[in-house]
Amino acid sequence: MIGSGRRRGLAVAPVLVVAWGVVTAGAASAVAGSGTPRAFAIDAGTVSRYVADYRNVTGLPGAVVVITQGDHVVTAGGYGSDSRGDALTSRSPLPAASLSKSFTATAVLQLVEAGKVTLDHPVVEYLPEFAPADARAPRITVRELLNQTSGMSDTGFAAMHVGRQPSLRAAVALLRTAHLTADPGTRFQYHNPNYWVAARLVEVVAGQPYGDYLRTHVLDPAGMTDTFAAADPSGFTGVADGYVDAGLTQLSLPEPQWPLYGAADVVTTAADLGRWLIAQTTGRTTAGRPLLSAASLRELHTASDPSGRHALGWTLSAPGAEPATIGHDGTLFTFSASQTLLPGSGYGIAVLADRGLGLTSALGVAPHDAVAIREALVALQADQNSGFTPSRARFWADLALASALVAVLGGAVRALRGTRRWATRRGAGPWWRVGLGLLPWLLPAVLLGVLPWIAVALTGRDVTFLELAYISPVLVVGLAVTGLLGLTVIAVRVVRCAQDPRLRHRVRGADS
């Protein structure tokens, strides 16, 4: 018969499994919504009501939203407040995260139009310094950078572990240690350094710093005077810190430092994003100037990867999806973003939110805030039942994890109090059973130690311990506390058993 102490230790794994089940089931049901048919005309009042409802249910601190149709803005505004307590408005600066890739791709297409770059030529023709440690690397084309089929990936180069870099050139130089995980052009693999290289290509070919090129050739012509590029999060000038979920509350924290160049470097406003959506919809800026030719705009928005879904800095909706969309989503650890174009109706929608990637969205169980709001607004503008009641997936995830970890905590306390009884029972058996009975208490510490590798295995994306703590403070802090308690249980029980003459005798006999 298994002793009660061991049963409590073995309960750690099932409790965590049950917690995972609650997380996924709760998130899935929350996203599905009630399905009650509703129809709305998309306007400022509709957006305000939906975002207010979303914030009330999910606890999102704040967001900004802009909707355009054709060459005019339907509505642009802010909802809630930032971490300084300032009300968000259409002029409040927020990071655009990976929406930045559409800006970088536009810059590259401008060089293509100027005859300085050819999309299907190898990158090394323009950027000899690009030299990953793989014989296939010289075959990578400019197009394959922009549609993320270069063969580079987070499992071939740990992009999130490199920290701040002094320059774009220095960031690209790090890729000399990168290994390709697929042949170029054969598989889509999301990897931010593809866009480091694209931005560096712009810098070298244009003969000026990438941020300067973006300002003079993309942002200023588009009328985006409040938008700028930041090399890393320390350059988020004027931006209040965003938030992470921490159980029943939100923590305002500075964004972890990593190179953003070309991949996630744009800081913008709802008002400026409206100008961007108009330029991407009509091909012309609000001042009537072309940002790209019609042919280049089609190239930018046309899928060119084997899946038929990924364009140049943009992603297309699945074939047959209604309404058809061209968009891109993005997350930082303290912010999220989403933009989409609807060619059928001429609408454009963009959302920036001041809360980052959570556990449920990292695992693909539920969309992050900006995507959830954008998806609902896309459905509403199409006069459809949205099917997206605001999701409480984050809350249920934290509740399930906290419950599991409290159960482990309670088991550890009971195990410590019952150490004498446990040692007396184990002392009468073989020494190997003592060790076997202690193994379950190692589980939380082991899980904590391998958490980054589990994250890579589940998502394919590189992540550090600090970034995992941003994604789920409850999980990381909980595993740290329960891991320490588990090790304490092991230490106390080992000391107690070592004091048992019966066990010492058997151990000496086994050694002899």
C-alpha positions in Angstrom: 0.0 0.0 0.0 1.3 3.4 -0.9 1.8 5.7 2.1 -0.2 8.9 2.5 2.9 11.1 2.2 3.8 9.5 -1.1 0.2 9.8 -2.4 0.4 13.6 -1.7 3.7 13.8 -3.6 2.3 11.8 -6.5 -0.7 14.1 -6.6 1.4 16.9 -7.9 1.4 15.7 -11.5 -2.3 14.9 -11.7 -3.2 18.3 -10.1 -1.2 20.1 -12.7 -2.7 18.0 -15.5 -6.2 18.8 -14.2 -5.2 22.5 -14.0 -4.2 22.4 -17.6 -7.5 20.8 -18.5 -9.4 23.6 -16.7 -7.3 26.2 -18.5 -7.9 24.9 -21.9 -11.6 24.0 -21.4 -12.4 27.3 -19.6 -10.5 29.3 -22.3 -12.3 27.6 -25.1 -15.7 28.0 -23.7 -15.0 31.7 -22.9 -14.0 32.4 -26.5 -16.9 30.6 -28.0 -19.4 33.1 -26.5 -23.1 32.7 -26.3 -23.8 32.6 -30.0 -26.8 34.9 -29.6 -27.4 36.7 -33.0 -26.7 40.4 -32.9 -26.2 42.8 -35.7 -24.6 46.3 -35.5 -23.5 49.0 -37.8 -19.9 49.7 -37.1 -19.4 53.3 -35.7 -17.8 55.1 -32.8 -20.7 54.1 -30.4 -20.5 50.4 -31.3 -16.7 50.4 -30.8 -17.0 52.2 -27.5 -19.7 49.9 -26.2 -17.8 46.7 -27.2 -14.4 47.8 -25.8 -16.1 49.0 -22.5 -17.7 45.5 -22.2 -14.5 43.8 -23.0 -12.5 45.8 -20.4 -15.2 45.2 -17.8 -15.1 41.4 -18.3 -11.3 40.9 -18.8 -9.8 43.6 -16.7 -7.8 45.1 -19.7 -6.5 48.4 -18.5 -6.6 50.2 -21.8 -6.7 50.1 -25.6 -6.8 52.4 -28.6 -8.8 51.5 -31.7 -9.0 53.0 -35.2 -11.4 52.0 -38.0 -11.1 53.3 -41.6 -13.1 52.8 -44.7 -11.6 53.6 -48.1 -9.9 57.0 -47.7 -11.5 58.2 -44.5 -11.4 57.4 -40.8 -14.7 56.1 -39.4 -13.5 56.4 -35.7 -10.3 56.6 -33.7 -10.2 56.8 -30.0 -8.8 55.5 -26.7 -10.4 53.6 -23.9 -9.3 53.2 -20.3 -6.0 54.6 -19.1 -2.3 53.9 -19.0 -0.1 52.9 -16.0 0.5 56.6 -15.2 -3.2 57.1 -14.9 -3.5 59.2 -18.0 -6.6 58.6 -20.2 -5.8 56.9 -23.5 -6.7 58.9 -26.6 -6.2 58.6 -30.4 -2.9 60.5 -29.8 -1.6 58.2 -27.1 1.7 56.4 -28.2 1.8 52.7 -27.8 4.1 50.0 -29.3 2.8 48.4 -32.5 4.8 45.2 -31.8 5.0 43.0 -34.9 2.8 45.3 -36.9 6.2 46.9 -37.5 7.0 44.2 -40.0 4.5 45.7 -42.5 6.4 49.0 -42.3 9.8 47.3 -42.9 8.3 45.3 -45.8 7.0 48.6 -47.3 10.5 50.1 -47.0 12.0 47.2 -48.9 9.4 47.3 -51.6 10.2 51.0 -52.1 13.8 50.0 -52.8 12.5 47.3 -55.2 10.6 50.0 -57.0 13.7 52.1 -57.2 15.6 49.3 -58.9 18.0 48.9 -56.0 16.8 45.5 -54.7 15.2 42.5 -56.4 12.9 40.4 -54.2 14.0 37.0 -55.6 17.8 37.7 -55.5 19.9 36.4 -52.6 20.2 38.6 -49.6 24.0 38.3 -49.7 24.1 40.3 -52.9 23.1 43.3 -51.0 24.3 42.4 -47.5 27.6 40.3 -47.6 27.8 40.5 -43.8 24.7 38.2 -43.5 26.5 34.9 -43.0 24.6 32.3 -40.8 26.6 29.1 -40.0 24.8 27.1 -42.6 25.7 26.2 -46.2 22.2 26.9 -47.3 22.2 30.5 -46.1 23.6 32.1 -49.3 20.4 30.9 -51.1 18.1 33.0 -48.8 16.3 35.6 -50.9 14.9 39.0 -49.9 11.4 37.6 -50.4 12.1 34.7 -48.1 13.1 37.1 -45.3 9.8 39.1 -45.7 7.5 36.0 -45.9 9.4 34.3 -43.1 10.5 31.2 -45.2 14.2 31.8 -44.9 14.8 28.6 -42.9 15.9 30.5 -39.8 13.8 29.9 -36.7 13.9 30.4 -32.9 15.1 26.8 -32.5 18.1 27.5 -34.8 18.9 30.9 -33.1 17.7 31.9 -29.6 16.7 35.4 -30.6 15.2 36.3 -27.2 18.4 35.5 -25.3 20.6 38.1 -26.9 19.6 41.2 -25.0 20.1 44.8 -26.1 22.5 45.4 -29.0 24.4 48.6 -29.7 23.4 48.7 -33.4 21.4 47.0 -36.1 24.7 45.8 -37.6 25.7 44.2 -34.3 22.3 42.4 -34.0 22.7 41.0 -37.6 26.3 39.9 -36.8 24.9 37.6 -34.1 23.3 35.5 -36.8 26.7 34.1 -37.7 25.9 31.4 -35.2 22.4 30.7 -36.6 21.6 27.3 -38.1 18.7 26.9 -40.6 16.0 24.4 -39.5 14.5 24.2 -43.0 15.6 24.7 -46.6 15.0 28.3 -47.7 11.6 28.8 -49.3 10.1 25.6 -48.1 8.4 26.4 -44.7 7.0 29.4 -42.9 8.7 29.8 -39.5 8.1 33.0 -37.6 11.4 34.5 -36.6 12.0 38.1 -35.7 15.7 38.2 -36.9 14.4 37.8 -40.5 13.3 41.4 -40.1 16.5 42.5 -38.4 18.2 41.5 -41.6 15.5 43.2 -43.8 16.0 46.4 -41.9 19.8 46.2 -42.1 19.4 45.6 -45.9 17.4 48.9 -46.1 20.1 50.6 -44.1 22.9 49.4 -46.3 21.2 49.8 -49.7 19.7 53.2 -48.9 23.0 54.4 -47.2 21.3 55.8 -44.1 20.3 54.5 -40.7 17.1 52.4 -40.9 15.2 54.7 -38.5 16.0 57.7 -40.6 15.0 56.0 -43.8 11.7 54.9 -42.2 11.0 58.5 -41.1 11.8 60.2 -44.4 10.4 57.7 -46.9 7.5 55.9 -45.0 6.3 57.7 -41.9 6.5 61.4 -43.0 5.0 60.7 -46.5 2.1 58.8 -44.8 1.5 61.8 -42.4 2.5 59.7 -39.4 4.1 62.5 -37.4 3.6 60.9 -34.0 5.2 57.6 -35.0 8.8 56.5 -34.6 11.0 53.4 -34.4 12.8 52.3 -31.3 15.9 50.0 -31.4 14.8 48.3 -28.2 12.2 48.9 -25.4 14.4 51.5 -23.7 13.6 53.7 -26.6 9.8 53.7 -26.0 9.9 57.5 -25.4 6.6 58.8 -23.9 5.1 55.4 -23.5 3.9 54.4 -20.1 4.8 50.8 -19.0 2.3 48.2 -20.0 0.8 45.4 -17.9 1.1 41.7 -17.2 -1.5 39.5 -15.5 -0.7 38.4 -12.0 -3.6 36.4 -10.7 -6.5 38.7 -9.7 -4.5 41.9 -10.4 -2.4 43.5 -13.1 1.3 44.4 -12.7 2.7 47.4 -14.5 6.3 46.5 -15.6 8.9 47.7 -18.0 9.2 45.7 -21.2 12.2 43.2 -21.2 15.1 44.4 -23.3 15.6 42.7 -26.7 16.4 44.0 -30.2 13.3 45.3 -32.0 14.9 46.5 -35.2 12.5 46.1 -38.1 10.6 43.4 -36.4 8.8 45.2 -33.5 10.3 48.7 -33.4 7.4 51.0 -34.3 5.7 53.1 -31.7 2.5 54.8 -33.0 -1.0 56.1 -32.2 -4.5 55.3 -33.3 -4.6 58.4 -35.4 -1.4 57.6 -37.2 -2.5 54.0 -37.7 -5.6 55.3 -39.4 -3.3 57.0 -41.9 -1.4 53.8 -42.3 -4.5 51.7 -43.0 -5.7 54.2 -45.6 -2.3 54.1 -47.4 -2.4 50.3 -47.3 -6.0 50.2 -48.6 -5.9 52.9 -51.3 -2.3 52.9 -52.2 -2.2 56.6 -51.4 -1.6 58.7 -48.3 -4.1 61.1 -46.8 -2.2 63.8 -48.6 -2.9 62.0 -51.9 0.7 60.8 -52.4 1.5 57.2 -53.4 3.4 55.3 -50.8 3.9 52.4 -53.2 2.7 51.7 -56.7 -0.4 49.6 -57.2 1.8 46.7 -58.4 4.0 46.9 -55.3 1.0 47.1 -53.0 -0.4 43.9 -54.6 3.0 42.3 -54.2 3.0 43.3 -50.5 -0.4 41.8 -49.9 -0.1 38.6 -52.0 0.8 35.3 -50.3 4.1 33.9 -51.6 4.9 31.1 -49.2 4.1 27.4 -49.7 1.0 27.6 -47.4 -0.5 30.4 -49.5 -1.2 32.4 -46.3 1.9 34.6 -45.8 2.6 37.8 -47.8 5.3 40.3 -47.2 4.8 41.6 -43.7 1.2 40.6 -43.8 -0.9 37.4 -43.4 -4.0 36.4 -45.3 -7.1 34.7 -43.8 -7.6 31.0 -44.6 -9.0 30.2 -48.0 -12.8 30.5 -48.0 -12.9 32.5 -44.8 -15.6 35.3 -44.7 -14.8 38.0 -44.6 -11.4 37.7 -46.3 -8.7 39.6 -44.5 -5.1 40.8 -44.9 -3.6 41.5 -41.5 -0.9 41.1 -38.9 -0.9 40.6 -35.2 1.8 41.3 -32.7 2.6 40.9 -29.0 5.3 42.2 -26.7 5.4 41.0 -23.1 3.5 44.1 -21.9 1.6 45.2 -25.0 -0.4 43.7 -27.9 -1.4 44.9 -31.3 -3.5 43.8 -34.3 -4.3 45.3 -37.7 -6.4 44.0 -40.6 -7.6 45.1 -44.0 -10.9 43.9 -45.5 -10.7 44.2 -49.2 -14.3 43.3 -49.7 -15.7 46.2 -47.8 -12.7 48.6 -47.8 -12.5 48.7 -44.0 -9.3 48.7 -42.1 -9.2 48.0 -38.3 -6.3 48.4 -35.9 -6.1 47.8 -32.1 -3.3 48.5 -29.7 -3.6 47.3 -26.1 -1.5 48.0 -23.0 -1.5 44.4 -21.7 0.9 41.8 -23.2 1.2 38.1 -24.0 -0.5 35.9 -21.4 -0.3 32.2 -20.9 -3.5 31.3 -22.7 -2.5 33.3 -25.8 1.1 32.0 -25.7 -0.3 28.5 -25.9 -2.8 29.4 -28.6 -5.7 28.6 -26.4 -7.3 32.1 -26.6 -6.4 35.3 -28.5 -4.6 38.1 -26.8 -6.4 41.3 -26.1 -5.8 43.2 -29.4 -6.7 40.2 -31.5 -9.8 39.5 -29.5 -11.1 43.0 -29.9 -10.1 43.2 -33.6 -11.9 39.8 -34.4 -15.1 41.0 -32.7 -15.0 44.3 -34.7 -14.3 42.5 -38.0 -17.4 40.4 -37.4 -19.5 43.4 -36.3 -18.6 45.5 -39.3 -19.7 42.6 -41.5 -23.1 42.8 -39.8 -22.6 39.3 -38.5 -23.1 37.7 -35.1 -19.7 38.3 -33.6 -19.5 35.0 -31.7 -16.9 36.6 -29.4 -18.2 37.5 -26.0 -15.2 38.9 -24.0 -13.1 36.0 -22.8 -12.1 35.4 -19.2 -9.5 32.8 -20.3 -6.7 34.6 -18.4 -8.7 34.6 -15.2 -9.6 31.0 -15.4 -6.0 30.1 -16.3 -4.6 31.8 -13.3 -7.3 30.4 -11.0 -6.6 26.9 -12.2 -2.9 27.3 -11.8 -3.2 28.9 -8.4 -5.5 26.2 -7.2 -3.1 23.5 -8.3 -0.2 25.2 -6.7 -2.1 25.7 -3.4 -2.9 22.0 -3.4 0.8 21.2 -3.8 1.6 23.8 -1.1 -0.9 22.2 1.3 0.6 18.7 0.6 4.1 20.0 1.3 3.0 21.4 4.7 1.3 18.2 5.6 4.3 16.2 4.5 6.7 18.3 6.7 4.4 17.8 9.7 4.3 14.1 9.1 8.0 13.6 8.6 8.5 11.5 11.7 5.7 9.1 10.9 6.9 8.8 7.3 10.5 8.1 8.3 9.4 5.5 10.7 7.4 3.7 8.0 10.1 4.0 5.4 12.8 3.0 7.8 11.3 -0.5 7.9 11.7 -1.0 4.2 14.6 -1.1 1.7 16.6 2.1 1.2 15.7 2.4 -2.5 12.0 2.8 -1.5 13.1 5.9 0.5 14.5 7.5 -2.6 11.5 6.5 -4.7 9.2 8.1 -2.1 11.1 11.4 -2.3 11.1 11.7 -6.1 7.7 13.2 -6.6 8.7 16.2 -4.5 11.4 17.0 -7.1 8.7 17.6 -9.7 8.0 21.3 -9.2 11.7 22.2 -9.1 12.4 20.1 -12.2 9.4 21.7 -14.1 10.7 25.1 -13.2 14.2 24.2 -14.5 13.0 22.9 -17.8 10.2 25.5 -18.3 12.0 27.4 -21.1 12.5 24.1 -23.0 8.9 23.1 -22.5 7.9 26.5 -23.9 10.0 26.0 -27.0 8.6 22.5 -27.5 5.0 23.7 -27.2 5.3 26.9 -29.2 8.5 26.7 -31.3 9.4 30.2 -29.9 12.5 31.1 -27.9 11.8 32.6 -24.4 13.9 33.3 -21.3 13.0 32.7 -17.6 12.3 36.5 -17.1 10.0 36.5 -20.1 8.2 33.4 -18.9 7.6 35.3 -15.6 6.0 38.1 -17.6 3.8 35.6 -19.5 2.6 33.9 -16.3 3.8 35.2 -13.0 1.5 32.8 -11.2 3.0 29.8 -12.9 6.7 30.8 -12.5 6.4 32.2 -9.0 4.2 29.3 -8.0 6.6 26.7 -9.3 9.5 28.5 -7.6 7.7 28.4 -4.2 6.4 24.9 -4.5 9.8 23.8 -5.8 11.6 25.2 -2.8 9.0 23.6 -0.5 9.5 20.3 -2.3 13.3 20.4 -1.8 12.7 21.3 1.8 10.5 18.2 2.2 13.3 16.1 0.6 16.0 17.6 2.9 14.0 17.2 6.1 13.0 13.6 5.3 16.6 12.6 4.3 17.9 14.0 7.6 15.2 12.2 9.5 15.9 8.9 7.7 19.6 9.4 8.3 18.9 9.4 12.0 17.1 6.0 11.8 19.6 3.3 12.8 17.7 0.7 10.8 18.1 2.6 7.5 21.8 3.4 8.2 22.5 -0.2 8.8 20.9 -1.3 5.5 22.7 1.5 3.6 26.1 0.4 5.0 25.2 -3.2 4.1 24.4 -2.2 0.5 27.7 -0.3 0.2 29.7 -3.2 1.5 
